Amino acid sequence: MQLRVFTEPQQGASHDQLERMALAAEDAGFDGFFRSDHVLSMGRTDGLPGPSDAWVTLGALARRTSRIRLGTLVSPATFRLPGMLAVQVAQVDQMSGGRVELGLGAGWYEDEHRAYGIPFPGVKERFDRFEEQLKIITGLWDTPIGEVFSHAGEHYTLTGAPGLPKPVHGRVPIIIGGSGKVRTPNLAARYAGEFNVGFCDVDHVRERYEGLRRQCEAVGRKPDELVLSWTTSAVVGRDDGEVRRRGSAAAADLPALATVGLAGTPAQVVDRIGAYAELGVRRIYLQLIDLDDLDHLELIAAEVMPQLPETPQLPEMPEQP
């Protein structure tokens, strides 16, 4: 089982805080350091010191880290034109030596679009743009050097793009996830190397994975070609008092978190993870809100990580559909 750190900088984080946590996560043995891609805080009135751009952040971290995987959960298709996003992600991947992954979604947080003047079309159009971006981004990366890529779609037109720069390993792994029952798993089955389900209980995770398997069968892909992952809030303490203290610092609802996330002592958390491992989860993203609590990282690394089941050989990135 791989553990990755997931941060929400829009809730209030400086780059220095993110860098310290990323370096600590790498030193502690976590597999990845991921961040959200939002520009407006949720449930807060200040969000100080203010938003930061996800790919600028990851580019800086790419040069400061050496082993840990880096990426977004997830970049909204509404934020960037697909051609430029392909360039940005490939460049950060080169800067990291090939350690970048792209989480991409349709976009959902209307308030931040309104706040920063970003168009926010209806659900159908957002998903249409999302699908078209997947075609364009993978098409650009897969275009052989010396050839050009063109695309004439409903929302985007590219003519004679050289498809440069290239990711280090040919294509950056793509992560797709969410609660949609048909279109989201269908796009994952066609384009993703990983399918992610977040912030829900075992029954809902099972239901989402079953939907993915049906869509894989529909497009002629083997379900075990995708990594199954789960994102959850995590509050871990050596005893009940430490759990309550960390829960308070993260403004977490501990009773609810015990049902849809991870809250408790290391032994309790390991037992909880076991239920998800039985569903096929091979990778967990731990949402950690308090970016200054590096002891939290160290505790998880020292007392949770060693007790997790070994990760089997994970599938390679998919070929272009």
QUIRACOR-V664620 format. One record per pair of residues at least 24 apart in sequence whose C-alpha atoms are under 8 Angstrom apart, sorted by the first residue. I is the first residue (numbers start at 1). J is the second residue. D is the distance in Angstrom with one decimal. If there is no record, write none. Layout:
i = [I & I]
j = [J & J]
d = [D & D]
//
This chain:
i = [1 & 1 & 1 & 1 & 1 & 1 & 1 & 1 & 1 & 2 & 2 & 2 & 2 & 2 & 2 & 3 & 3 & 3 & 3 & 3 & 3 & 3 & 3 & 4 & 4 & 4 & 4 & 4 & 4 & 4 & 4 & 4 & 5 & 5 & 5 & 5 & 5 & 5 & 5 & 5 & 6 & 6 & 6 & 6 & 6 & 6 & 6 & 6 & 6 & 7 & 7 & 7 & 7 & 7 & 7 & 7 & 7 & 8 & 8 & 8 & 8 & 8 & 9 & 9 & 9 & 9 & 10 & 10 & 10 & 10 & 10 & 10 & 10 & 10 & 10 & 10 & 11 & 11 & 11 & 11 & 11 & 11 & 12 & 12 & 12 & 12 & 12 & 12 & 13 & 13 & 13 & 13 & 14 & 15 & 17 & 17 & 18 & 19 & 21 & 21 & 21 & 22 & 22 & 23 & 23 & 24 & 24 & 25 & 25 & 26 & 26 & 26 & 28 & 28 & 28 & 29 & 30 & 30 & 31 & 31 & 32 & 32 & 32 & 33 & 33 & 33 & 33 & 34 & 34 & 34 & 34 & 34 & 35 & 35 & 35 & 35 & 36 & 36 & 36 & 36 & 37 & 37 & 37 & 37 & 37 & 38 & 38 & 39 & 40 & 40 & 40 & 55 & 55 & 55 & 58 & 59 & 59 & 59 & 62 & 62 & 62 & 62 & 63 & 63 & 65 & 66 & 67 & 68 & 69 & 69 & 69 & 70 & 70 & 70 & 71 & 71 & 71 & 71 & 72 & 72 & 72 & 72 & 73 & 73 & 73 & 73 & 74 & 74 & 74 & 74 & 75 & 75 & 75 & 75 & 75 & 76 & 76 & 76 & 76 & 76 & 77 & 77 & 77 & 77 & 77 & 77 & 77 & 77 & 78 & 78 & 78 & 78 & 78 & 78 & 78 & 78 & 79 & 82 & 82 & 82 & 82 & 83 & 83 & 83 & 83 & 85 & 86 & 86 & 86 & 87 & 87 & 89 & 89 & 90 & 90 & 90 & 90 & 90 & 91 & 91 & 91 & 93 & 93 & 93 & 94 & 94 & 97 & 98 & 98 & 98 & 98 & 100 & 100 & 101 & 101 & 101 & 101 & 102 & 102 & 102 & 102 & 103 & 103 & 103 & 104 & 104 & 104 & 104 & 105 & 105 & 105 & 106 & 129 & 131 & 132 & 134 & 138 & 138 & 139 & 139 & 140 & 141 & 141 & 141 & 141 & 142 & 142 & 142 & 171 & 173 & 179 & 181 & 181 & 182 & 182 & 185 & 185 & 185 & 186 & 186 & 186 & 188 & 189 & 189 & 189 & 189 & 189 & 189 & 190 & 190 & 190 & 190 & 191 & 191 & 191 & 192 & 192 & 193 & 193 & 193 & 193 & 193 & 193 & 193 & 194 & 194 & 194 & 194 & 195 & 195 & 195 & 195 & 196 & 196 & 196 & 196 & 197 & 197 & 197 & 198 & 198 & 198 & 199 & 199 & 199 & 199 & 199 & 199 & 200 & 200 & 200 & 201 & 201 & 201 & 202 & 202 & 202 & 205 & 205 & 206 & 224 & 225 & 225 & 225 & 226 & 227 & 227 & 227 & 227 & 227 & 228 & 228 & 228 & 228 & 229 & 229 & 229 & 229 & 229 & 230 & 230 & 230 & 230 & 231 & 231 & 231 & 231 & 232 & 232 & 232 & 232 & 232 & 232 & 232 & 233 & 233 & 233 & 233 & 233 & 233 & 234 & 234 & 234 & 234 & 234 & 234 & 235 & 235 & 235 & 235 & 236 & 236 & 236 & 236 & 236 & 236 & 236 & 236 & 236 & 237 & 237 & 237 & 237 & 237 & 238 & 238 & 238 & 239 & 239 & 240 & 240 & 249 & 250 & 250 & 250 & 266 & 266 & 266 & 267 & 269 & 270 & 270 & 270 & 273 & 274 & 282 & 282]
j = [277 & 281 & 282 & 283 & 284 & 308 & 309 & 310 & 311 & 30 & 31 & 282 & 283 & 284 & 311 & 30 & 31 & 32 & 283 & 284 & 285 & 286 & 305 & 30 & 31 & 32 & 33 & 34 & 283 & 284 & 285 & 286 & 30 & 32 & 33 & 34 & 285 & 286 & 287 & 288 & 33 & 34 & 35 & 36 & 73 & 285 & 286 & 287 & 288 & 33 & 34 & 35 & 36 & 287 & 288 & 289 & 291 & 35 & 36 & 287 & 288 & 289 & 35 & 36 & 51 & 52 & 36 & 38 & 39 & 40 & 41 & 42 & 47 & 50 & 51 & 52 & 40 & 41 & 42 & 44 & 47 & 48 & 41 & 47 & 48 & 49 & 50 & 51 & 48 & 49 & 50 & 291 & 49 & 57 & 291 & 292 & 291 & 61 & 291 & 292 & 294 & 61 & 65 & 64 & 65 & 294 & 297 & 68 & 297 & 65 & 67 & 68 & 297 & 298 & 301 & 301 & 68 & 301 & 68 & 69 & 68 & 69 & 70 & 68 & 69 & 70 & 71 & 69 & 70 & 71 & 72 & 73 & 71 & 72 & 73 & 74 & 72 & 73 & 74 & 75 & 72 & 73 & 74 & 75 & 76 & 75 & 112 & 112 & 111 & 112 & 115 & 88 & 89 & 92 & 92 & 92 & 95 & 96 & 92 & 93 & 95 & 96 & 95 & 96 & 96 & 96 & 99 & 99 & 99 & 100 & 101 & 99 & 100 & 101 & 100 & 101 & 102 & 103 & 101 & 102 & 103 & 104 & 102 & 103 & 104 & 175 & 102 & 103 & 104 & 105 & 102 & 103 & 104 & 105 & 107 & 104 & 105 & 106 & 107 & 108 & 104 & 105 & 106 & 107 & 126 & 129 & 130 & 133 & 106 & 107 & 118 & 119 & 120 & 126 & 129 & 130 & 118 & 133 & 134 & 136 & 137 & 136 & 137 & 140 & 158 & 137 & 137 & 140 & 141 & 164 & 165 & 167 & 172 & 165 & 166 & 167 & 168 & 172 & 165 & 166 & 167 & 167 & 168 & 172 & 167 & 168 & 168 & 167 & 168 & 169 & 172 & 172 & 173 & 172 & 173 & 174 & 175 & 172 & 173 & 174 & 175 & 174 & 175 & 176 & 130 & 174 & 175 & 176 & 130 & 176 & 177 & 130 & 155 & 187 & 156 & 191 & 171 & 320 & 163 & 320 & 164 & 166 & 167 & 170 & 171 & 170 & 171 & 320 & 317 & 317 & 208 & 208 & 211 & 211 & 215 & 211 & 212 & 215 & 212 & 215 & 216 & 212 & 215 & 216 & 219 & 221 & 223 & 226 & 216 & 219 & 221 & 321 & 318 & 320 & 321 & 226 & 318 & 225 & 226 & 227 & 315 & 316 & 317 & 318 & 226 & 227 & 228 & 229 & 226 & 227 & 228 & 229 & 228 & 229 & 230 & 231 & 229 & 230 & 231 & 230 & 231 & 232 & 230 & 231 & 232 & 233 & 260 & 261 & 232 & 260 & 261 & 259 & 260 & 261 & 260 & 275 & 276 & 230 & 279 & 279 & 315 & 315 & 316 & 318 & 315 & 281 & 282 & 283 & 314 & 315 & 280 & 281 & 282 & 283 & 281 & 282 & 283 & 284 & 285 & 281 & 283 & 284 & 285 & 284 & 285 & 286 & 287 & 260 & 261 & 262 & 284 & 285 & 286 & 287 & 257 & 261 & 262 & 286 & 287 & 288 & 261 & 262 & 263 & 286 & 287 & 288 & 262 & 263 & 264 & 288 & 262 & 263 & 264 & 265 & 266 & 269 & 296 & 299 & 300 & 264 & 265 & 266 & 296 & 299 & 265 & 266 & 299 & 264 & 265 & 264 & 265 & 290 & 288 & 289 & 290 & 300 & 303 & 304 & 304 & 304 & 304 & 307 & 308 & 308 & 308 & 311 & 312]
d = [7.8 & 7.7 & 5.0 & 5.6 & 7.5 & 6.0 & 5.6 & 5.6 & 4.5 & 7.5 & 6.1 & 6.3 & 4.6 & 6.3 & 6.6 & 5.7 & 5.8 & 7.2 & 5.9 & 5.0 & 6.1 & 7.1 & 7.5 & 5.6 & 5.3 & 4.5 & 5.8 & 7.3 & 7.4 & 6.1 & 4.7 & 6.1 & 7.2 & 6.1 & 4.8 & 6.0 & 5.6 & 5.1 & 6.4 & 7.0 & 6.1 & 4.8 & 5.4 & 7.5 & 7.9 & 5.7 & 5.4 & 4.6 & 6.3 & 7.9 & 6.3 & 4.7 & 6.4 & 5.8 & 5.8 & 6.5 & 7.8 & 5.9 & 5.3 & 7.7 & 7.9 & 6.8 & 7.1 & 7.0 & 7.1 & 7.3 & 7.8 & 6.0 & 5.9 & 5.7 & 4.9 & 7.8 & 6.4 & 6.8 & 5.2 & 7.2 & 7.7 & 4.8 & 6.6 & 7.3 & 5.1 & 7.6 & 7.4 & 4.6 & 4.9 & 5.9 & 6.4 & 7.6 & 7.0 & 6.3 & 7.5 & 7.6 & 6.3 & 7.2 & 6.3 & 6.8 & 7.0 & 6.6 & 6.5 & 7.6 & 6.8 & 7.6 & 7.7 & 7.8 & 6.5 & 7.1 & 7.6 & 8.0 & 6.7 & 7.4 & 6.9 & 5.5 & 7.3 & 6.4 & 5.9 & 6.8 & 7.1 & 7.3 & 5.6 & 6.2 & 5.0 & 4.2 & 5.8 & 6.7 & 6.1 & 5.2 & 7.0 & 7.9 & 5.5 & 4.9 & 5.4 & 6.7 & 6.7 & 5.1 & 6.1 & 7.9 & 5.6 & 5.0 & 5.8 & 7.3 & 6.4 & 6.8 & 5.9 & 5.2 & 7.2 & 8.0 & 7.5 & 6.2 & 7.7 & 5.2 & 7.9 & 7.2 & 7.4 & 7.6 & 7.0 & 5.1 & 6.8 & 7.7 & 6.8 & 7.8 & 5.8 & 4.4 & 6.3 & 6.2 & 7.7 & 7.3 & 7.5 & 7.1 & 4.9 & 5.9 & 7.4 & 6.1 & 4.8 & 6.2 & 5.5 & 4.8 & 5.6 & 6.8 & 7.2 & 5.9 & 5.0 & 7.7 & 7.8 & 5.0 & 7.2 & 8.0 & 7.5 & 4.4 & 5.0 & 6.0 & 7.6 & 5.9 & 4.8 & 6.1 & 7.6 & 6.0 & 5.0 & 5.4 & 4.3 & 7.8 & 6.7 & 5.9 & 5.2 & 6.1 & 7.5 & 6.9 & 5.4 & 7.1 & 6.9 & 6.1 & 7.4 & 7.2 & 7.0 & 7.2 & 7.8 & 8.0 & 7.0 & 5.2 & 8.0 & 6.5 & 6.1 & 7.0 & 6.6 & 7.8 & 7.9 & 7.6 & 5.3 & 7.3 & 7.5 & 6.8 & 6.1 & 7.8 & 7.9 & 6.0 & 5.7 & 4.6 & 7.7 & 7.4 & 6.5 & 7.7 & 7.2 & 5.8 & 6.6 & 7.5 & 6.2 & 5.8 & 6.7 & 6.9 & 5.0 & 6.5 & 8.0 & 6.5 & 7.6 & 5.6 & 5.0 & 6.0 & 7.3 & 6.7 & 6.2 & 4.9 & 6.0 & 5.8 & 4.4 & 6.0 & 7.9 & 7.2 & 6.4 & 6.0 & 6.5 & 6.6 & 7.5 & 5.2 & 6.6 & 7.1 & 7.7 & 7.1 & 7.3 & 7.1 & 8.0 & 7.9 & 7.5 & 5.9 & 7.1 & 6.6 & 5.9 & 7.0 & 7.1 & 7.4 & 7.8 & 6.2 & 7.3 & 7.0 & 6.5 & 7.2 & 7.7 & 6.6 & 4.9 & 6.3 & 7.0 & 5.2 & 7.2 & 7.6 & 6.2 & 5.0 & 7.2 & 6.9 & 7.8 & 7.9 & 7.7 & 7.1 & 7.9 & 6.2 & 7.3 & 7.4 & 6.9 & 7.2 & 7.1 & 7.2 & 5.0 & 6.3 & 7.9 & 7.6 & 5.4 & 6.0 & 5.0 & 4.5 & 5.9 & 7.1 & 6.6 & 6.2 & 5.2 & 6.2 & 6.2 & 4.7 & 5.5 & 7.1 & 6.4 & 4.9 & 6.2 & 5.4 & 4.3 & 6.0 & 7.8 & 6.0 & 5.0 & 7.2 & 5.9 & 6.5 & 7.8 & 4.8 & 7.2 & 6.2 & 4.4 & 7.2 & 7.6 & 7.3 & 6.5 & 8.0 & 8.0 & 6.4 & 7.3 & 5.3 & 7.3 & 7.4 & 6.4 & 7.7 & 6.6 & 7.5 & 6.7 & 6.8 & 6.4 & 5.0 & 5.9 & 6.7 & 5.2 & 5.9 & 4.7 & 5.6 & 7.6 & 6.7 & 6.6 & 5.0 & 6.2 & 5.8 & 4.5 & 6.2 & 7.1 & 7.5 & 5.1 & 6.9 & 7.6 & 6.3 & 5.5 & 5.8 & 7.3 & 5.6 & 6.3 & 5.7 & 4.5 & 6.5 & 6.5 & 4.7 & 5.8 & 5.7 & 6.0 & 6.3 & 6.2 & 4.7 & 6.6 & 7.8 & 7.5 & 5.6 & 5.2 & 5.5 & 6.4 & 7.4 & 7.0 & 7.8 & 7.2 & 6.2 & 5.1 & 7.0 & 7.7 & 7.7 & 5.5 & 6.9 & 8.0 & 7.7 & 5.9 & 7.0 & 7.2 & 6.9 & 8.0 & 5.6 & 6.1 & 7.2 & 5.9 & 5.4 & 7.4 & 7.4 & 6.1 & 6.8 & 6.7 & 8.0 & 7.9 & 6.3 & 8.0]
//
